[in-house]
Amino acid sequence: MKLSKFCNKISLILQALWCAVLYFIIEALCRHSVVEAWDYMTGKPLVFAYNTAFIFTTMLIVYLFHRRFFWRTVVSVFWLFLGIVNCILLMNRVTPFTGPDLHMLTDGIAIMQKYLPFYGVVIGCILIGLVLLGLLIVFIKGPKYQQKIKYRYVIPLVIVGFVAFGGVTQLALEKRVLSNYFGNIAFAYEDYGYPYCLATTIFNTGISQPRDYSEEEIQRIEKTEDNLPETKEDGKRPNILFLQLESFFDPTLVNYLNISEDPIPNFRKLMEEYSSGYYKVPSVGAGTANTEFETITGMSLHYFGPGEYPYKSILKETTCESVPYVLKNLGYSTHAVHNNEANFYGRRSVFPNLGFDTFTSEEYMEKENLQNPLGWVKDSVLTDEILKCLDSTEGPDYVYTISVQGHGDYPSEPILDNPEITVSGSPTEEQDCKWEYYVNQIHEMDQFVKELTDALAEYPEDVILVMYGDHLPTMGLTVEDLKNKYLFQTEYVIWDNMGLTKKDENLASYQVAAEVLDRVGIHEGTIMKYHQARRNTKNYQVDLETLQYDVLYGKRYAYGGENPFERVKMRMGLYDVTLDSIRLVSDSDWTYYIQGTNFTPSSQVKLNGEWYDTAYVSPTMLVISGTELSDFDRLAVVQRSNSSTRKALSKSFDRSVYALYDSKWKVPEA
């Protein structure tokens, strides 16, 4: 009894100590290392203390209840659960658990199925059940605070605690103990702690309303664009292509690397012959979708919340002015091409809000099984897919292509047989292995660049091709490691077959589209025109922030108060998958050959509405076996997602086996 009274007297001290221990456990889980958590705690004591104070502040609510031990347990389990979720996610992906991921918490089974094997899901469910049972026991049997709670004192003290923590947060930001801008969200979590970063990505999103925001201010900004010429009306429009190269940059810029030969000779040659320069990007080591967002929309990520992905926030809710929408008004067809799964970064849902007519993901590519050792589809498959987009229409095309071959996480042990290029000079042997793998991947990407430009050089229409790296690779690079002394940039080149004048300058990813449109005489779109008229002028960034707020979050004064962009009925793939006929070829195991068009390895049969094991043979033939089909069975061929959901990417048009059966069909050679 005396011990209980004593503990109650020093409960705030004991609670603070427990919060420090709990936070240490959380960081050890997130970093997958007790040693790294210790180094973080001792190396950044102020950040560690701040995050401990964060957890402590959330735990102040326990003083409003008699069952304090129970509520401390609940809050502790909540934080520990968040730490475990992040731990599991970081075993399967580069980016940590963020605010936009919270929707997955509404379906705990879904998140476990996505990132755990089946036995892991079972164990997870058992553990959750045990935790809930334990909480119930603590609620019933746990100790209670026996004295009367003096709410007239306790409630103000709790409020003061929360307010004081807000003041500490502001002070920490002013003193740069914390940051509210994340160039690389994974690094930010390591630098500023999991609780702070998670809360920031939840509550600090979107663009804040500028102080002087008004209709008059938007009109003033738009008047500064009056010096632009009118868009050329000669009717001749070039095809405009963008190629975003995954983690592509010049590794010879790394001071400590010794590379046996130039890994990107073709890209370097193009930079010497065509317009080129450094390319400022919004992220380091990850964040492909954010460089993509800036390049497509002309909007800067600097004004959004720290670590925010507009693809996971505002673009899930509304359409957005973009280059595709601007060009569609000039007769362009707009295409997206990506040699990775359609649902990566939610692109399948987002691209219709950016104005794309078609989206060809890896599930719609005949050669999707051509992969590098890490399982990413090689970029060489993209040449044919880009040309197909150009050939699919009579008019001009805008094609935005996202490559994936250079994606990490790079192996720390040798996995390449006789690598063409060797690398040394890294601080560790493991780093040398990572660099050697990476360098050989971008060397293949460089060869793809040559294949693509050679093919486009022969194309009978005018073409402009913008190529750039989306961010530096995930190698833990620092400013001191690079000759150019800047982490937030790669390089770009604007290739063309039109004889455009070479113009070398450094550009930000949100500026390049406006620059390209300006060179071909297109002056349309609120954001594009703004960049063309105002780049390098006074208050350029201030007015850009105001304009971005207006068109995304404000009253849309720039559009007369309405959103003029309707969500596009985007089609997956350029051409329909057709199911033409079926033939029994073996009644011993009931093997059937299915004939059609545009099949890929992701084409799968649906039998009577259920997925059926399917073997891909060629673009015109699939094979199923194991079940005798009757005339009344319903059959369909559907493109199935390669994401964890494995859902259909296209509609299912069932046909009866009777209507499809063809006894005279000659089986084509595979």
JOZIGI-V84608 format. One record per helix or strand of 2 or more residues. SS is the DSSP state (H for helix, E for strand). FROM is the first residue (numbers start at 1). TO is the last residue. If there is no record, write none. Layout:
# JOZIGI-V84608
ss->SS from->FROM to->TO
ss->SS from->FROM to->TO
This chain:
# JOZIGI-V84608
ss->H from->2 to->9
ss->H from->11 to->31
ss->H from->34 to->43
ss->H from->45 to->64
ss->H from->68 to->92
ss->H from->99 to->106
ss->H from->108 to->115
ss->H from->118 to->141
ss->H from->151 to->174
ss->H from->185 to->192
ss->H from->194 to->203
ss->H from->215 to->223
ss->E from->239 to->245
ss->H from->251 to->253
ss->E from->258 to->259
ss->H from->265 to->273
ss->E from->275 to->280
ss->H from->288 to->297
ss->H from->301 to->303
ss->H from->310 to->312
ss->H from->314 to->316
ss->H from->323 to->328
ss->E from->333 to->338
ss->H from->344 to->354
ss->E from->358 to->360
ss->H from->362 to->364
ss->H from->379 to->391
ss->E from->397 to->402
ss->E from->423 to->424
ss->H from->429 to->457
ss->E from->463 to->469
ss->H from->479 to->481
ss->E from->489 to->496
ss->E from->507 to->508
ss->H from->512 to->519
ss->H from->526 to->534
ss->H from->540 to->552
ss->H from->557 to->559
ss->E from->571 to->572
ss->E from->578 to->586
ss->E from->591 to->597
ss->E from->603 to->607
ss->E from->610 to->612
ss->E from->615 to->618
ss->E from->621 to->624
ss->E from->634 to->640
ss->E from->655 to->656
ss->H from->657 to->660
